[in-house]
Amino acid sequence: MTTEPIRSAFYRGDKIFTVEQAQPIEPGPNEVRIRVAYCGICGTDMHVFHGNMDARVGKNRVIGHEMSGVVEAVGASVEADLLGQKVVVRPLDHCGQCPACKAGYQHICHNLKFLGLDTDGAMQELWVVPEHTIHKLPADLRLDYAALIEPVAVACHDVRMSGLAVGEDVVVIGGGPIGILVAMTARDAGGRVVISEVNPNRLAIALKLGFDTVNPIEADLAQEINTRTCGKGADVVFEVSGTQPGIDAMTAVAATRARIVMVAIHAQKPQIDMFQFFWRELKLIGARVYEPEDYEKAISIIASGGVDAETVITDVAPLTEIQTAFELLDRSPTAMKSLIKVGEIE
């Protein structure tokens, strides 16, 4: 039993985090306690920082879910061989009783709890989670790289839902952190990928990663894709920008019977060119979070180097500097993925 206080970063509202001493929680019968190594800052965390999710998370919440760590303690019903195991957490806790759960879609449970938003998360030295959320890592996988597994699992789910086949033409609209990971995952699956992005710093990262790119401000995206595909268009389109121009582009670049995957969350209902869906028999696919197989695929891709973690991770800050890390990320034009180093584990 651990009785020494741990460091935890609490969101207090008004763009404020405080790092405080807290008492560790003992794992229940079907729970494990993880000593957290790293935790990434995602777009949802930034929405929390801006106060956009106060009604959901409150102002006394430890957030964070893109994490890696080592199992330190287990509950009474958990196998002891998990102790000392490198792990990541798939931060979804389902009810098991709703229609989605009964149909086998626990990841979109009607009563889903997202760990790190609806419960306290990984921006603390010790984190207790349900055993069913744990995924084991290879012993030689770096824990900073492993903190990318959660967002890579998002990309793996998106690509799997698209039905991407080897050799198909792919357009990723939006070259932010998730867009870049979707692009790398699609390339790993055999797609010929073009990234559309307006931010020159993100375009530079995409080029460094070896992708073809188009800046739709400087060139007509649909014309560029038609030129590259001999007038066919893209077989698979991922809308990751969350913007109306992105919505306009997704139908304009699509080939006959293309699959369009809606990755981004749109704050307002966008206008969609439904005529193109009729005219070219397009398919629109919603993709939300991930399933266990997507996590296993993400672990495999990270371990094999299919995702260039060294390039994607642009900043690392200690837990004590979490306030500064969020402020810098909020105004940084060059950051891709920022990590918080929560504990001294390698």
VEXNU-540136 format. One record per residue (C-alpha): x, y, z. Coordinates in steps of 0.001 Angstrom, whole numbers, plus 524288, in hexadecimal, padded with zeros to 5 digits. Each point is the difference from the previous one (the first is absolute). Layout:
// VEXNU-540136
XYZ...
***
This chain:
// VEXNU-540136
8000080000800008054780D657FC227FD6980AAE809E08094B80ABD7FB877F92E80B5A7F92380102800E37F14B8009080BB07F6F47F381802957F8767FCCD80B047F66D7F245805458022C7F88E8080D7F6107FA0A80B7A807947F8FE807597F531803C080CF47F99180BBF7F9C07F91C806447FC5F80D01806927F365804588057A7FDEE80D968096F7F5248039D7FC9C7FB2280D8E802AB7F4D9809557F5487F5C2800467FDF57F2FC806B8801AF7F4257F72A7F42A7F7597FDA58009D7F163802597FB527F7A67F48B7F3057F90A801AF7FDAE7F18B7FCD880013801BA7F1248091C80BA97FF3180E6B802B57FDFE8085280B488045A809CD805767F66680BE280847802987FE9F809A07F4CF80BEC803197F7B67FAF5809347F57A7F3028063A7FC567FD42807117F34C7F81680C7B7FE9B7F53B7FE3E7F5E67F61F808F87F99D7F5927FC34809DA8092D803A480B1F801A880D4F7F99E7F130801777FF918000D7FD5880EB380ACD80A21801D27F7AE80A267F8EB7F4657FD49808DB7F7AC7FA367F52E7FD747F392807C17FE128054C80DC87F21B7FADA80088805447F2557FDCD80CF67FF9C807407FDBB80A1480ABB80B0C807AF806248066A7F59C80870804017F6197F5C680CB57F9107FCCA7FF497FE9C7F135808417F86A7F63C7FE9F7F30E7F8D480AE77FEF77F5B0809217F9118095580A097F586802A3804CF7FA1280CA3802E67F4018082B7F6867F81C80847803678023280E497F4CC7F93B807357F4677F7447FCBB7F2E67FD45806317FBFC7F3278062A7FA307FA3E7F37E80B3D803E77F6FD80B207F6E97FC5C80C82803B78071E808397FDED7F3BE7FBB680D7F7FB7D808CA8060E80A6080B79806FD7F9B97F9E37FF117F26F8011E80B927F6AF7F241803D77FBFC7F72C809F87F9AF7F1B480274803287F4937FFAA7F67B7F86080A4B8079F7F2137FB367FD8B7F74F7FA5780A9B7F3337FA8A7FAB87F3747FC4C806FF7FE087F2A47F9C57F12B8016C800057FC43809D27F56E7FC407FC467F20180D8D8039C7FAC9806E57F79180A257F6E77F48D7FDA2802A1801227F16B80EB07FF2880289802FA80E6D7FE3D804A68031180DC2808B280AFA7FAFC7F3D9807FE7FCC27F84E7FC0180C0A7F42A808AF8025C805098025E80DD680E7B800477FCDA809528059480A1880C50805BA7FA1780AF87FEA9809E88071B80CD1801E37F3D2808077FD237F49B7F98E806FF8096E7FAA980A3980D6A8042E8049F80AAC7FD357F62280E6F7FDF17FDFF805DB80D4180384803B97FA3080D2780ADB7F727804907F71D7F473803467F38B7FCF77F87D7F5E07F58E803447F8377FA8A7F4887F7867F41B7FCE0807FC7F41D7FC107F87F7FE897F33A805B780CE27FB0580E1B7FB31800AD8085F7FC7F7F44280D857FA0E8021480BC4805B97F90F80C617F9987FAC880AA9800D880A4480920807837F6EE7F63080A687FBA9803A180D9F8049B7F5C580594809228005380D807F9CC7FCF37F9DC7F2D27F5807F7A1806797F8BC80C45804357FC58801757F18D7F8B87F3057FFC17F2C9805C7803C67FF9F809F97F4CE805E27F6057F6B27F4ED7F6C5803EA7F68880AB67FBBC806D88001B7F2CB7FFDC7F1257FF387F1537FFE28026E7FDE580A787F5A4807F87F89A7F5E77F99B7F2FA803457F279805F17FED9803AA8056E7F2A4802BE7F28D7FA6480C84805487F9E8806497F6977F66080E327FFB77FBA88028C8097F7F4E67F40B80894802038010580EC77FF157FDDE806DE80D037FDF880E3980390801508045280E237F9BC80D5F801ED806B88064180BAA80E307FDC9803C77FF4C801BF80EBB8040A7F569809B37F4CF7F6AC7FCD7800A0802F77F17080E7E7FCD17FF9B7FDB67F355807787F4C27FC477F6F9808F1802A87F46D80AF87F794805877F6967F50D803607F9CF800927F27A80D797FF8F7F9C78039C7F47A808A27F3B37F9337FAC6804928020C7F1FC7F8D080C6E7FC2B8059280AA07F72A7FE0D80BA6808E37FEEA80E997FD6B7FE628097280B6E7F85A80CA97FE49803E580A66809F0800C880EE08009C8098F8018680B6480DD48011D7FA6C8062B7FA2380C2C7F75C7F3FD7FF30802AD7FF187F17580E85800028030C7FE4F7F4B5809887F7F47F86C7F60C80A91802097F5C180A6C7FBBA809B67F8347F39A8020F800317FD7D7F16B7F1F98035A7FC5C7FB12806DB7F3E77F8FA80C5F804357F6D780A467FA997FD4D80D56805DD7F1DE802A37FBB58020E80E9C8019D80A837FFBD7F5907FA857F5797F7077F2BD7FA5C7FC637FFC57F35C807DA7F61B7F8E57F77B80792803677F3BB80CBD7FB88806397FA2F7F2F8804147F9C67FDF67F2AF80D1D802AE7F993806E47F662808FE7F5AD7F5797FDB97FD8C802007F1687F291805CA802A67FB637F52780914800B0806B380D3F802FF7FA7180D5E7FAF87F285803B1800598034380E7A7FEC380D74806448021D8030B80E5E7F9F080CCC804B580884803F680B907FF8D80ED57FEFA7F3008027B806B67FD7A80B737F6CD7F5DD803667F5B280A86800FB7F562804237F249803D57F2057FB397FE847FF36806857F2AB80CC47F9A97FBE17FC867F23D804657F56E7FE667F5B180755807B17F59480BD87F6E5800387F8827F330801378003F7F5AA7F5637F4147F83F7FBD47FBBA7F77B80B8180A6C8060F8089E7FF427FE4880EBE8006880C70808168036B7FE4880E567FB9180A9B8095C80AFA800E4809FA7FEBE80E09804C87F5F7804BB809C37F8DD80BBA7FA577FBAB80A44809C57F4CA8040E7F7297F81B7F8377F62780712801697F3077F9C6801257F2A5802747F3D47F7C67FED67FEAF7F14F7F64D7F4BB7FFD07FEFC800857F13B80DC37FA657FEF77FBEB7F489808917F52B7FD207F658807DE802F37F3BF80BF67F7D4803717F9CF7F6438096A808B48045280B1F8001F7FA3680D96801228082980C6A805907F89A80BA27FFE88048A80E0480BA87FBB1808338008F8020980EB280B237FC6480931804C27F1D27FEB17FE197F1B480320809A77F68780666805317FB337F2E68035280E0B7FC478084E8013D80C3C807537F3807FCD08023B804D97F22D804DD80D1C80527809957F9348090B805027F81F7F4748018480BFD7F75480740807BF80A76808D77F474803398032F7FDA57F1A1802E380E4E7FD0F7F449801BE7F7077FD9C80CBE8072D80B9A8094B801277FE66802C880E7E80C84807F5800BD7FAAD809F87F6517F20D80024805318043D802B280E188044F80E277FFAB7FFE2803C580E77801B47F95180D3B7FDF6806F280D087FFF77FB3380E207F3387FF0C807868040A80B978085C7FFFA8085F7F39B7F2987FBD17FB157FA9780DDB8007780B07805197F7757FEDA7F4487F6E47F19F802BE7FD528027080E887FE2F80B2A7FD987F6797F84C7F5F17F84B7F4788094E7FF50807E880A137F8A080A307F7947F92A7FF6B7FFEC7F119809AD7F4BE7FF077FC717F61880A937FA807F2F57FBAC7FF067F73680C01803A2804E680D8A8027B7F66080B0A7FFF9801BF80EA680A587F7D6806D37F8527FBE780BF58097A7F69E8068480E317FC047FF687FE2B7F2FE7F919807557FB0C7F426
***
